[in-house]
Amino acid sequence: MPKINTTLTLNNGSVSSYKTGERPSLGVRDAIMVCMDRSRAVEFPFGVVRADLEGAVWSACERANALPSIDAILSAAASDVMAGHKPLVFIDVNAGAIENARLVFSPSEQAAEMSKAEARHMEVPPLLPYQLGAQTDGARVLLFKAEGEKGLRVHSIHPTHADAVLAECQFKDEHEVATAILPMQTPISRVLADVAAGKTFAPVDAKRDVTTFSQPGLSGSPIRPSLASPSPFTEA
């Protein structure tokens, strides 16, 4: 059965595991949530899916009681992978422009995406665990097109733009490729956006069908917290 292991790096540099209900007094610098399955440890020794969150974002989710919903989404994504389904990155191509990137794990949602005329899809390389962590505007996907090729491919997925840039520089040092870094909605992006908007999750929210949160990118509208109100991603 999938289980979420959360490792916190505190503001003083120390590292600790997270236990539900605990609030580290030193503050959280960053959090790594990894979905593991002991029965599949040989096949997935480092976990199946992973979410790297900035400390302020994670702390805001903890205060809003959103962590159970994130746990459920990670577990659902991991279950899809362990069942043999490959995650896909979808993009929309409009008048030659590439936009609205989103990461989809659910086979039924992948089928719905494939029915859209403007949608194109790419497989995600099995660099396990698959990365879902992000801010409210999503993760970052590094795309590339090798010399002589027509189609785009996914190189890697990163929790932040800075991480994606480092990977891009290393990749271009080793290969003759054209690259692009795009913001990309992941299955947890809607939860992060809800928290940024000030939503508090009741215990019942964690029991809802996880597909409620799994496709934030379908609307095509940008997701960002309101600049007119204080951000909940403070006082981590």
Secondary structure, 3 states (H helix, E strand, C coil): CCEEEEEEEECCCCEEECCCCCCCCCCEEEEEEEEECHHHCCCCCCCCEEEEEEHHHHHHHHHCCCHHHHHHHHHHHHHHHHCCCCCEEEEEEECCEEEEEEEECCHHHHHHHHCCCCEEEEECCCCCCEECCCECCEEEEEEEEECCCCCCEEEEEECCHHHHHHHHHHHHHHCCEEEEEEEEECCCHHHHHHHHCCCCCCHHHHHCCCHHHHCHHHHCCCCCCCCCCCCCCCCC
